[in-house]
Each structure stands twice: as C-alpha cells, then as structure tokens.
Amino acid sequence: MQTLNFHHVGIPVKEKIAGMSYNKELKLYSTGYFENPYGIEWMYFDDDNSLPDIIKNMPHVAYKVDDLHKAIEGKTLILAPESPVKGVTIAFVMDGINLIEFLQFDQPENEIWPHPNKFKI
C-alpha cells in the first residue's frame, strides 16, 4: 500500500457560509481547505451540481497520493478519476463506511492553488 498524506476534510453544508468562493465550472461554493489551519473545507453545492449525492451530503477525508490508480484499486468507486483543474486528478471511493477523496498532483500544489496559510497555526 502506498503512503497516504492527509490533505483536507470536506464538509458539505446546506447553507452558504460567509466568505465562500464560487467556482462556476464546478458549481459549488467553498471556503478552501487552506483558509483555516486545520485543512477543513466547507462546501455548498448548486442544485444542478452533477456530483453524486453522497459527495454532496457526506463529509469526506482527502489524501494526497503518488499513484491515484493504485490508491483506488479494489475500492468502491464513487467518482472516477477526473481533473477538476489543470495539474490535479481526483477520485472518490467508499472504503467501508468512509468516503475518501484521493488527489494526485502533476505539478507542485502551490503552483495550482497558491496560498500561504495552508496548515499554519
């Protein structure tokens, strides 16, 4: 098994939270995991967001991996690998009762989502 590096916790909400950013392509509002020192991302989804309902309703834990396909092997796939932004590929799986997101970065993460506050207390 490969190494899993904690990335963030994603928590869906039913109402928008002040300070959320909107992503028109993804049809969701979020706080961003780097906007707090704990890696928590609050997410509010548009009604016409096409993600599976379980992702829109259940919290998940996300891990950075070196090999996404190896990470999802043998797991119950919820969202097949896709690239929401250039330089990163994600997939969601169920592992038992746990909703897990895996992220594989093809370039340094700070080049994709530059932000100085990630995990600084």
Contacts in CASP RR format, 6 or more apart in sequence:
PFRMAT RR
TARGET T0000
AUTHOR 0000-0000-0000
METHOD contacts of the structure
MODEL  1
MQTLNFHHVGIPVKEKIAGMSYNKELKLYSTGYFENPYGIEWMYFDDDNS
LPDIIKNMPHVAYKVDDLHKAIEGKTLILAPESPVKGVTIAFVMDGINLI
EFLQFDQPENEIWPHPNKFKI
2 65 0 8 1.000
2 66 0 8 1.000
2 67 0 8 1.000
2 70 0 8 1.000
2 71 0 8 1.000
3 65 0 8 1.000
3 66 0 8 1.000
4 63 0 8 1.000
4 64 0 8 1.000
4 65 0 8 1.000
4 71 0 8 1.000
5 63 0 8 1.000
5 64 0 8 1.000
5 65 0 8 1.000
6 61 0 8 1.000
6 62 0 8 1.000
6 63 0 8 1.000
6 64 0 8 1.000
7 33 0 8 1.000
7 39 0 8 1.000
7 62 0 8 1.000
7 63 0 8 1.000
7 64 0 8 1.000
7 101 0 8 1.000
7 103 0 8 1.000
8 32 0 8 1.000
8 33 0 8 1.000
8 39 0 8 1.000
8 40 0 8 1.000
8 41 0 8 1.000
8 61 0 8 1.000
8 62 0 8 1.000
9 33 0 8 1.000
9 38 0 8 1.000
9 39 0 8 1.000
9 40 0 8 1.000
9 41 0 8 1.000
9 59 0 8 1.000
9 60 0 8 1.000
9 61 0 8 1.000
9 62 0 8 1.000
10 33 0 8 1.000
10 40 0 8 1.000
10 41 0 8 1.000
10 42 0 8 1.000
10 43 0 8 1.000
10 59 0 8 1.000
10 60 0 8 1.000
10 61 0 8 1.000
10 62 0 8 1.000
10 101 0 8 1.000
11 40 0 8 1.000
11 41 0 8 1.000
11 42 0 8 1.000
11 43 0 8 1.000
11 59 0 8 1.000
12 43 0 8 1.000
12 44 0 8 1.000
12 45 0 8 1.000
12 55 0 8 1.000
12 56 0 8 1.000
12 57 0 8 1.000
12 58 0 8 1.000
12 59 0 8 1.000
13 42 0 8 1.000
13 43 0 8 1.000
13 44 0 8 1.000
14 44 0 8 1.000
15 44 0 8 1.000
16 29 0 8 1.000
16 44 0 8 1.000
17 29 0 8 1.000
17 31 0 8 1.000
17 42 0 8 1.000
17 44 0 8 1.000
19 31 0 8 1.000
20 29 0 8 1.000
20 30 0 8 1.000
20 31 0 8 1.000
20 42 0 8 1.000
20 44 0 8 1.000
21 29 0 8 1.000
21 30 0 8 1.000
21 31 0 8 1.000
21 32 0 8 1.000
22 28 0 8 1.000
22 29 0 8 1.000
23 29 0 8 1.000
23 30 0 8 1.000
25 84 0 8 1.000
26 49 0 8 1.000
26 84 0 8 1.000
27 45 0 8 1.000
27 46 0 8 1.000
27 48 0 8 1.000
27 49 0 8 1.000
27 50 0 8 1.000
28 43 0 8 1.000
28 44 0 8 1.000
28 45 0 8 1.000
28 46 0 8 1.000
28 49 0 8 1.000
29 43 0 8 1.000
29 44 0 8 1.000
29 45 0 8 1.000
30 41 0 8 1.000
30 42 0 8 1.000
30 43 0 8 1.000
30 44 0 8 1.000
31 40 0 8 1.000
31 41 0 8 1.000
31 42 0 8 1.000
31 43 0 8 1.000
32 41 0 8 1.000
32 42 0 8 1.000
33 39 0 8 1.000
33 40 0 8 1.000
33 41 0 8 1.000
33 62 0 8 1.000
33 118 0 8 1.000
34 113 0 8 1.000
34 115 0 8 1.000
34 117 0 8 1.000
34 118 0 8 1.000
34 119 0 8 1.000
35 115 0 8 1.000
35 117 0 8 1.000
37 117 0 8 1.000
37 119 0 8 1.000
37 120 0 8 1.000
37 121 0 8 1.000
38 119 0 8 1.000
39 118 0 8 1.000
39 119 0 8 1.000
43 56 0 8 1.000
45 51 0 8 1.000
45 56 0 8 1.000
49 56 0 8 1.000
51 79 0 8 1.000
52 78 0 8 1.000
52 79 0 8 1.000
52 92 0 8 1.000
54 78 0 8 1.000
54 94 0 8 1.000
54 99 0 8 1.000
55 78 0 8 1.000
55 79 0 8 1.000
55 92 0 8 1.000
55 99 0 8 1.000
58 99 0 8 1.000
59 99 0 8 1.000
60 92 0 8 1.000
60 99 0 8 1.000
60 100 0 8 1.000
60 101 0 8 1.000
61 98 0 8 1.000
61 99 0 8 1.000
61 100 0 8 1.000
61 101 0 8 1.000
62 100 0 8 1.000
62 101 0 8 1.000
62 102 0 8 1.000
62 103 0 8 1.000
63 71 0 8 1.000
63 100 0 8 1.000
63 101 0 8 1.000
63 102 0 8 1.000
63 103 0 8 1.000
64 102 0 8 1.000
64 103 0 8 1.000
64 104 0 8 1.000
64 105 0 8 1.000
64 109 0 8 1.000
65 71 0 8 1.000
65 102 0 8 1.000
65 103 0 8 1.000
65 104 0 8 1.000
66 104 0 8 1.000
67 104 0 8 1.000
68 81 0 8 1.000
68 89 0 8 1.000
68 90 0 8 1.000
68 91 0 8 1.000
68 102 0 8 1.000
68 103 0 8 1.000
68 104 0 8 1.000
69 81 0 8 1.000
71 91 0 8 1.000
71 102 0 8 1.000
71 104 0 8 1.000
72 81 0 8 1.000
72 91 0 8 1.000
72 93 0 8 1.000
72 102 0 8 1.000
75 93 0 8 1.000
75 94 0 8 1.000
75 95 0 8 1.000
75 100 0 8 1.000
76 93 0 8 1.000
76 94 0 8 1.000
76 95 0 8 1.000
76 96 0 8 1.000
77 91 0 8 1.000
77 92 0 8 1.000
77 93 0 8 1.000
78 92 0 8 1.000
78 93 0 8 1.000
78 94 0 8 1.000
78 99 0 8 1.000
79 90 0 8 1.000
79 91 0 8 1.000
79 92 0 8 1.000
80 91 0 8 1.000
81 89 0 8 1.000
81 90 0 8 1.000
81 91 0 8 1.000
82 89 0 8 1.000
82 90 0 8 1.000
82 91 0 8 1.000
83 89 0 8 1.000
83 90 0 8 1.000
84 90 0 8 1.000
85 112 0 8 1.000
86 112 0 8 1.000
87 105 0 8 1.000
87 106 0 8 1.000
87 107 0 8 1.000
87 112 0 8 1.000
88 103 0 8 1.000
88 104 0 8 1.000
88 105 0 8 1.000
88 106 0 8 1.000
88 109 0 8 1.000
88 112 0 8 1.000
89 103 0 8 1.000
89 104 0 8 1.000
89 106 0 8 1.000
90 101 0 8 1.000
90 102 0 8 1.000
90 103 0 8 1.000
90 104 0 8 1.000
91 101 0 8 1.000
91 102 0 8 1.000
92 99 0 8 1.000
92 100 0 8 1.000
92 101 0 8 1.000
92 102 0 8 1.000
93 99 0 8 1.000
93 100 0 8 1.000
93 102 0 8 1.000
94 100 0 8 1.000
105 112 0 8 1.000
END
